[in-house]
Amino acid sequence: MSSVFLNAAFTICFVAGKSGGHLLPCITQAQQILNQNPQATLYVFTSGSELDKKILQKYNHIQEYTPTTLDNPPYDQPWLYPWFAFKTCWYFLKSCYKLYQLKPAKVISFGGFICIPTCLAATVLGIPVELYELNVEPGKATKLLSKLTKKVYTCFDSTAQYLPNIECVHFNYPVRFTQKDLVFDRFALLKKFQLNPHKKTMLILGGSQGSILLNQTVKEMLEKHPEMIHNLQIIHQTGTSDPYDYTSFYSNLGMPSVVFGFYDKLADFYNLADIIISRAGAGSLFEINFFNKPCIVIPHETAQTNHQIKNVLELTKEFPDQFKIIKQSDFNQNALFEFLKKALK
């Protein structure tokens, strides 16, 4: 773990990309530093998305700084690259200005494209940069920025193979929960969310932005196998990208359900879950492991990345009975039904 400047007032700037998967562990790590030195002043450079702002509103130990909204590169829309390049340069200049004002002791990166212009600005100003990588395979930002530093902090020991000539220092994923979150009153929680104590509870986690694939497959499975309706109740993170009204869908089926996009007390849902269906973001996997819940994992795959597959494969080596994998190409309502039948016996 990186050193902390104890017994002195100082400023640290964190930078985390667009999504809760980057921002939440960043905030948790910031809290750990603040616990060691209450005099520290902490700033977070974020993408400026509505989700990022909503998350940061819950944490008063962070001073938010969002110079502009900067998305990931438009890989499939090359005609947008000139505008994207302009926004990136503008963000770099604003980062330089703000970092010059703040004069932080260091800048700590938690991944995402937004980290590149901010960390480059820090380097130009002579401010030390620390990189934290949460996935097995480092993202493009970490790979590029690793040229600016001599070591990278990693959650997985196998990450070292992707960063030759760089010292990789292991750190424990900054799970936002504590042992206190494992103590709960099940019946009080069931009553709070109007759930049935006699039904099994399935928690669906598509990430803060949601997963249309998970959403639609669960819907199709329940439509084709109505016998599941009598045995299950649903807690469903549908995210922000799916306009379908899943609250009405479950209501029309007569299924107790909780549908949400972002919920800051996710420990409630983890504790209630009998089984979880999830994507394989590092944050979700480490949190599921913390609550020791059985999970069906469908890693997200795109033409640009398959890092989620590597995340879950690494964890299944250590916890083979907890995580069961269905490849995205094999994930359909029949596959889900068969897994659930076995898991809910």
N, C-alpha and C positions, 0 to 999 in steps of 0.2 A: 504494500500500500504506500502511496505517496506520502511524503512528510507533510506535516501541518505546522504552521507557524504559531506556536503556543505562546500565550501570555503577551500578545501584542495585537493592536488593532491593524487590520489589513483588509484588502479587497481582493476577492477572487471572482473572475468572470467564467461562467459556464456557457457552453454553446451546445445545443441539441437540436436535431433535425425535426422535420414535420411528422409528428405522430406521437401518441402516448408511449410507444415502445422505446423511443429515445428520451423523451422528456421526463417520464416518471422516475426511471432510475437516476437520471441526472439530478432531479430534485431531492431524491432520497440521499444521494451521496453528498449533496450540499448540506442537508440537514445534519448528517454525521459530522461534517466539518464544523458546523455551527455549534453542535453539542460540545465539541472539544474546545472551541474558542467563541464564546458568546459575543465577543467584540468584533467579530468578522462582519464585513459587509459583502453580500453576495448578489451578483447580477447574473441573469440568464439571458443570453441572446437566443431568440427563437424565430420561427418562420413568420410569426404574426398571424397564423391561422386562427379561426374562431375557436377551434378545439384547444389549441395551445393557450389561448387567453383564458378559456374556461377552466383549464387545469390549474393554471397559475393563480387564479383567483382564490383557490382553496389553500394557498400556502403563503402566509404573510411574512415568512422569513426570507422571501426572495424579492429582489427589486427587478421588475421586468424591464427588458429593453428590446424593442422590436423595430429596428430602423426601416424595414420594408418587408413586404410579403415576397418571399423567394421560394419557388417550387423546385422540384427536381428537374433535371434536364429533359427537354421535350424529345425523347429518343425517336418517337414515331412521327414527329411533326418537324422535320428539318427546317421548314420555312420560318419557324419561330425562333431559331437559334440567334439571329441578330438581336432580337428584343431580349432574349434570355441573357445574352452576353452583356448587353447594356445594363440590365438589372443587376447582374452579378458584379460588374464593375462599380456600379453605384453603391451596392451593399458593402463592397470592400472599402470604398472611400468613407462611407458613414461609420463603418467599424473602426477604421483608423482614427477618425475624429473622436468617437466615443471612448475608445481605449486610451487615447492620449489624455482625455479628460479624467478618466477613472484611475489611470496608472495602477492597474492591478498587479498583485504579486505574481500571478500566472493566469493562463487561460486553460480551462479543462474542457476537452471535446468528448462528447458522447455519441458522435456519429451523425450521419445525414449530410446532404450536400451543403447545407447552410454553414457547416463547420469549415469548409474550405476557405471562403473569402475572409471569415473572421480570424482563423488561425494564421492565414497569410499576413493579415494586417498586424497581428500580434508579433509575428516574426520580423516584419519590417521595423517595428517599433522596439525590438529587442526584448520583448516580453516572453518569458518561458512558456512553452506549450506542452501540455500533457494529454495523451490520447488514451481513451478507454474504449475498448472494443467488446461488445456484448455478444457477438455471434462467433460461431466456430470459424467461418471464413470471413475475414475482414471485408467491410464494404469498400467501395471505390474511394470514398473520402479518406478512410483510415490508411488505405494503401498509398494514396498520394501524399498525405500529410506525414506518414511515417518517415519520409525523407527529411523532415524538419527536426526530428528528435532521435535520441539514441535508444529509447525504450518505449514499449507500449504495454499498458495494463490490460490483461485479458482474463475472461471468465473460464475459458477452456484451454487446457494445456496444449491441445492439438493445434491451436491457432498459430503456434510458432512456425509450423511448416509453411505457412503462407507469408511469413515476414522474415525472410532470410537476412542475416546480418543485422537484425534488430533484437535487442534484449526484450523478451516477453516476461513480464512479471505477473504472476497469478494474483487475482483478487476475487473475493466472493461477490457474486452478483448482488447488487444493493436492493434486495427485496424490501418493499415498503412496509411489510408487516412484522410484528413482533410476537413473542410467545403469548402475550395477552390477547391477541386476536384469535387464538385457538380456543379460548374459553368463551363459551356462549350458551345461551338458553334456547335450545332448538324450538321448543313449543312457542316461545315468545316471538321468535323470528318468523315462524310459520304463520302465526296470527298477524304479525305486522304486515306481511305481504299477501295475506289471504290465500295461503296455500294449504293443501290437504295433508294432514299428518299420516294418512294411510296410503299415500301414493309415493312412488319413487320420483325423485327430482333430478331432471337432466338440465345441466347448465351448458349453454352454447356460447362460445367465445369466438367472435370473428375479429377481435381487435377493435381499437377505438374507431377505426374507419369502417368496420364491418366487413362481412364476406357474403356477397350475393350467392356464391356457390353453396356455402353452408346453409344459408337461409332457405334457398329454393329446394335443396335436397331434403331438408327436414320437413318442409311443407309437403313435398311429393310423397315422402315416406309415410306420413300420417294419413294422407289421402288414400293411399293404396293399402295400408295396413291399419284399418280403424281399430283393430284389437289393442293396438298400442295406446289408444286414447284412454282406455280404462285403467291402464297401469301407470301412466306417466303424468307429470306436470312439468311445465317448462319455465326456465329462466333464460331469456334469450337476449343476447347483445347483438342487435341487428345493425348497429353502426349508423353512419350518416349517408351512405351511398345508395341505400335501397329504399325506394319510396313506398313499397308495399305495406299495407296496414296489417301487421302481424298481430296486433292486439285484438282486432276484430276477427281475424282468422281463428285464433285460439278460442275466443269467446264463442264463436259460432259452432265450434267443435265441442263445446262444453268442457274445455280443459282449463284448469287453473294455470295461470301464467303471469310472468312478469317480463315485460318487454322494455328494453332500455338501450340507450346509445352510449352514454358515459355515466358511470356511477362511482363516486369517490369512496364509498364504503364497500368495496367489492368483497371484503372478508365475509360479509353477511351471506353472499351468494356462494362463495367457496365452501363455507361451513354447511350450508343446506344441501349442497350437491351430493347425489349418490354416484353420478357419473358425469363426466365432462366431455364435450366435443369441442375441439379447439384447433385453430391454426397453430403454427410452430414458431411464433416469435419467441425470442429468448426470454423476455419478461413473463409471458404467459406460462411457459414451461417451468421456469424456476418458481413461480408462484404456485402453480399446481403441485409441484413437488413439495413445496413448503407445507401445503395443507394435506399432502399425502392422499390425493384423490385419484381414482382410476380414470384414465383419459384415453379417448380415441382421437388421434392426431392426424390432421390432413394438412401436410406442409404445402405452403403456397409456392407455386412454381411459375416462372415467367421466362421469356427469352433472355432477359438480362440477368436473372439470378435464381439460384436454387439453394440459397443459404439456409432456409428453414429445414430442408431435408437433413443437412449436415448437423444442425442443432439437435434435432430429435434423435438422430442415429447415435450421436454422442451420449445423450442422456439415457437412451435405452440400454446401452452397454452397462450402465450402473444400476438402472431401475427397470429391468425387463418386464416385471409384473405390473408396473404402473402404467406404462405407455404402450399403446398399440397403434400401429401406423397403417393408414390407408393412403396410397398414392392418390394425388389429385386426379389423375387420369382414370383411376379405378373407382373413384368415389361417386356413388349413385345411391338411389333410395334402397335398392336391393342389398347392396353391400352394407349400408348403414343398418338396415333392419336385421341382418344376420349377426352383425357385431353386437347390437343391442340385446338381441335374444340371449346370447351367451353371457353378456356382461350383467344383465339384470336378473339372472336366475336366483 
